[in-house]
Amino acid sequence: MIHIKGAIVVEGKYDKIKLAGIVDCPVITTDGFGVFRSREKRALIRSFAENGGITVLTDSDAAGFRIRGYIKGFVSRGEVRCAYIPDIYGKEKRKRKPSAEGKLGVEGISPEIIAEALIKAGAVSEDPPPERKVTRADLYDDGFFGRDNSSVKRAELLKMLGLPERLSTSGLVDVINCVLGYEGYKKAADKLK
């Protein structure tokens, strides 16, 4: 696994699945052009950019460059790194025919090429990953998940952290591990007790 600074932003769920076996950081999807309409998705991306930075890894087609440009436009603070995959022609295994431009997207690129793109973008961290990660069990223990009034407590935590109210429990775990770490999470949880 490659340790990445901050989070990676990709276009879709298959890109996210591909990266799950390569990197040890949160991976956020734009849902294609869905990021253009989703205020909450943009707020989440901004939050990651301001707290650890983001690396944008989109396809090398026109749509990927349009999404990349849009993200760079709405993220005014924080760090935005861009990782570029080379133009490799072909089609992904799950698709019947190649994309409109005939290029492979992130999901069809080899892990070695993705790793090289992330290194060139300056996204790889030399620092070892933190020892202790926050888990869903921690959220359960602190009453933010699976308990009476946990949705109310989780909403208070999300508001305190400046995160979207619709962020899932798994998404919250990713954000906390990237932005706060275990110690920062415990301090925030104690404030709400």
Secondary structure, 3 states (H helix, E strand, C coil): CECECCEEEECCHHHHHHHHCCECCCEEECCHHHHHCCHHHHHHHHHHHHCCCEEECCCCCHHHHHHHHHHHHHCCCCCEEECCCCCCECCCCCCCCCCCCCECCHHHCCHHHHHHHHHHCCCECCCCCCCCCCCHHHHHHCCCCCCCCHHHHHHHHHHHHCCCCCCCHHHHHHHHHHHCHHHHHHHHHHHCC
